[in-house]
Amino acid sequence: MVSHIQKFKESTEFTNALKVTISGILPVLLFSYFGQIGTGITIALGAFFVFPSDVPSNLKHKINGLIITSFIVSGANLIINLFHPYPLFFYPVLTVLIFLISMLAAYDQRATMVAFSGLLSISLSFAHLNTGIVTIIQHAGLLLSGGLFYLLISILFYYIRPNRYIELQLVECMKLTSKYLNLRGDLWEFNSDRKEITNKQLHLQVELNTIHENIREILIRNRTNYGSSNQNRKMLLSFISLVEIMELAISTSFDHNKLHQKFDAHPFVLITYQNLAYNLSKSLNQLSQSILNKTAYKSKHSLIDDLTQLEEAIEQYKKELGPVNSIEGVLMLTTMLHYAEKQVEKIKILERAFTKIVQLKDLNGRDKDLEKLVQHHYYPVSTLIENFSFSSTIFRHSLRITITILLGFIIGKILPFQNVYWILLTIVVIMRPGYGLTKKRTYHRFIGTVIGGIIAFSILAFSPNTTFLGCIAILCMILGFSFNPTNYKIGTTFITLHVIFVFAILTPNMENLIQYRILDTIVGAILAIMANYFLWPSWEFLNVPEYLEKSIKANRNYLKEFSALYNNKGAVSSAYRQARNQAFIEVGNLMASFQRMVQEPKSKQNKLPVFYKLTVLNNALLSSAASLGTYTQSHKTTDASDAFNNAIDQIIQKLDYAILLLNENNSEIHEEIATEESSQNFTELRNIRARELKQGATMSEASFHHKMQEVQLVIEQLIWLTNLSDNIVKTTKQLLAA
């Protein structure tokens, strides 16, 4: 229990909750002392509105983002109050304002949150409409000052603990990577549910892709600080190592069925390896705990001893079967051993990063070209113009939320609702571009509101004094903002408690408050769900061809760069690194798209099994390509044969054909030629393997072993890649079939 509380206190969410709570409470307390509580509340609202846009980033982007948000929040309120007395102008202005602010989401995550803040300001503007030009400008100015006050608090927190966010993200990255490695260990169970394990791995890859992007964004944006302190070098080295551990795990796949068939008579080998796989996972998890708890790290597992035991198990297997009969099995086991050795090496680097002083030489050039892997954020007007089309998801969502907010406002005006702004607020908070997420947030918001209301009125039944209610309201505010990003239902419960207690302090006679809040929540939620379903819905199956095409293109480009690396040898180019990174990102986006589809109504999950198969195929293709790339970087390889290049060309040709299919450019002849030539390449590759086996007698044992390991890996992966590309084409046809 104590450890969970400690973890909660150290979390980024709790820190953010403290920032917004301090920014909101201090103005209220200060101005209430001078009898100006209304002024304090307005400033606090300005801080609340700006808070959502405080996304993790470097200091420059943080400051610019919060300043812009403060002016948008203040400006939106100013426009609403200025035009509200003139209905003829008010409704057109309100429509354009909501739509334009919503369209900001066309840029990136930060702009999306800026748009969210602007819509919050519009919704709550109707809580108290001002009259008189001086009063209107003064109110907007107080909102602006509240936003800027939050900016100062955020900067203060940044300087108090400038590296804590990255540390916590690294901890989370270690935990998720540890879970992924643990699942790889689970695959070695004889009767394991490999499909279920694969599903869990795909989910983890999506989460890890997001965290990698978050960390990469901040670390590389602050590039000028690298080398200035041990802390900066430590975080960079740790991040690079974690990415390499994950990429190595994805790139090294084993045919578990084949391995079980071959080694079931020698179970000690697989058990020894599985134990090593689990200890890799445990070591990462233990390191993450020591960082989180700020305790000295001391490994509980001797990974070097585990490697030694695996080597001894391989030797024992070789003795039992003899040098000749054990050749193929030893090659398989050696591949497994080399994978484990590389993972142990990466984990040892991580351990040293958090136990010793990190020098620049420790990076050893691994940070080269990292800046090229970061997406640069530009905000040209042309991006908005390009998204002014029904083909844009953001455009359709902006139209949808604009119409829904206007409809909610009109309903609130026509019918006897107590607080129309609660309807608008519910729409803004729960409505998302996708139906599945909107429905999920609707359910959680309703449950949280009801539970919060029951708890609040149970407490109010005891008639507590104002001081007690104030303290509980502050606590609920901190907990609400802490849980909101990770558990919306619990977050909503505490936010509801906070709102009711604040109203209880300001308006003692408020028995009907909760019933109106629940009613407003229901109306807003129904409008949001119906709008997502009927107004230009963005069903995920409509986006599948786009995500699939990007994923196939990224894998194709990665294969091209690998082919260049295998043919030319030498150092890894920046083009190869970028192609590999983009492939991981696009396959991750494809997986995320599948997850969103699962949340949608069954009637809209068009060809879900086919989509799932394509997701798995693309991930397997990436894994196989990365496996070849990893081997080529860490081993001295032979010259590329014509059969190798022909096979790669045919695989790329197959992927190009799949892209043509997605663009509705069917070509039967193209497919037939590719199939015939692939069959010829298979025959030639197998002949090469047979010749290498015959030549083994004239080579030294070490040279023969190295040669055969390369031949086995490259040929098997090429055959596997060809099968995967064939299946991608066939399954893509199924997806596009009427």
C-alpha positions, 0 to 999 in steps of 0.5 A: 500500500505504501509503495502504491501511494509513493508511486502515485505521488511520484507520477507525472499525473499527480505533478500536473494535478498539483500545478493546476490546483495551486494555480486555481487555489492561490488566486481564489484564496488571495482575492477572497482575502480582499473580498474579491472572490469573483476575481479570484475564481475568474483567474482560476478558470483561466488557469483551468482552461490553459492546463490541458495544453501543457503537454510534455515538451522542451521549455521553449515549446511549453512556453509558446504553447501556453501563451498561445492557449492563454490568448485563444481562451481569453479571445474566445470568451471575449468574442462570445460576450461581445456578440451574445446580445446580438443573435443575428450575428451571434450564431454565425460567429459562434459557429465559425469560432467553434469550427476554426478552433476545432480545426487546430487539431489538424496539426499535432497533439499539442494543437489538439489540446490547445483546441480542447482548451479553446472549446472548454472556454467557449462552453463555460463562457455561458456560465456567466455572460457579462455586459458592458464593454469594460466588464467584458474586456476586464473578464477576458483579461482576468482569464488571460492573467489566469493562463499566464499565472499557470504558465509561471507555475508550470515553469517553476515546476519545470525548474524544480524537477526538470528531468523527472518527467523523462525519468518516469517515462523511462520507468514506464518504458522499462516496465512495458518492455519488461512485460514484452520480454516476459511474454516472449518467455511465455511463448516457450510454454508447450501448450501456450496460447500463442495467438493471445500472447501475440495480441498482448504483444501487439498492444504493448508495441502500440503503447511503447511506440507512443512512449518512445515518441514522447521521450524522443521528442523531449530528449532530442529537442533538448539536444544542446544540453547533451554532454553537459551533465551526467544526468543528460547522458544517462537518460539518452543512453538509457533511452537508446538502449531501451529502444534497441532492446525492443527492436532486438526483441521484435526483430528476433522471432523463432519458429516455436512449433519447429523448435518444440518438435526438434527439442521436445526430446531434450527439454532441458535446452528450452527450459534453460532458455526460457529461464534466461528470457524471464530473468531478462524481463525481471532485471528490467523490471527491478531496475525500473523499481529502483529508479522509481523508488530512488534506491540503489540498484543491485541486480538479483539475477546473474544474467551472465550465469544464465548465459553460461548455463545456456551455453552448457545446455547447447554443448550437452545437446551437441554431445547427446546427438553427435557433431553431425546430427546436431548441426541444424539444432545447434545453429538454431540454439546458437541464434537464440544464444546470440540474441540473448547475449545481445539483450544481456549486453543492452541491459548491462548498459542500462544498469551501468547508466544508473549506477556509474558516471556516464561518459560521452564515449559510452554513447559510442556514436549510437546517438548519431542522426537521432535528430532526423528521427524526430518529427518537426512541428510546423504550423503553416496555414497550408496544413489547415487549407489541405484539411478543408475537405471531407476526406479529412477526419479532422474536418469531419470531426470539426463539423460534427462537434460544431453542430453538436455544440450548437444543437446542445446550446439550442436545446438548453435554451428552449427546454428548462435546463438549469445550466446549459453550459454543462451540456456543452461541457459534456459534449466537449469533454467526451466527444472524440473523432472515433465512436468507440472512444466517445462511447467509452468516455460517455459511460465512464462520465455518467458512472463517475457523475452518479457515484460522485453525487451519491458520495457528495450528498452522503457527506453533505447530509452530516452538515460539515462546516465550510473549512472542512468542505474546502479542504475536501474540495481541494483534495478531490480536485488534486485526485480528480486531475491526477486520475483523469488522464489514466482512469476517466471514471475515477477522475470524473468521480472526484471532479464531481465531488469537487464541483458539488462541494464548491457549490455547497460552499458558494450556494448552500441551498443546492439540493437540485444540483446533482439531478441537474448535473446528471440530466445535463450529462445525459443530454450532452452524452446522447448528443455526442454519441448520436453525432458520432454515429450519424454525422459523417462518422469516421468508422475505422474500416474506412481508414484501414486502406490508408494505414495499411498502405503506409505500413506496407510502404514503410516496410518496403522502404525498410527492405530496400535500405536493408538490401543496400546495407547487405550489398554495400556493407560498411556503416549503417546509413542515416537513411537506414535508421530513418527507414527502420524507425518509420517502419516501426511507427507505421506498423504501430499506427496500423495496430492502433487502428485495429484496436480502435475498430474493436471498440466500434459497433459490431455492425461497423467492424467490417472484415475485422478478422481480415484486418487483424490478419493484415496487422499481424502479417505486417508486424511479422514482415517488419520483424523478419526484415529487422532480424536480417538488419540486426544480423547484418549489423553485428556480423561480417556477412558474405557477398550478396548473391544474385539469388538474394537480390532477386528474392528481395526484388520480388518481395518488394515487387509483391509489396508494390503490387499490394499498394497498387491493389489498395489504390485500385490499380489491379494488375493480374499479369504483375502478380503472375510474373512475381509468383513464377519468379519467386518460385525460381528464387526459392529453388536457387536459394535451397540449392545454395544451402545444399552446396554450402552443406557439401562444402563444409568438409573443406572449411574449418569448424569455426568458419563453417559454423559462421557460414552456415549460421548466415546461410540458414538465417538469410535463406529462411528469412527470405523464404519467410518474407516471400511467404509473408508478401504473398499473404499480404497480397492475397489478404489485401484482395480479401479486404478490398473484395466487395 
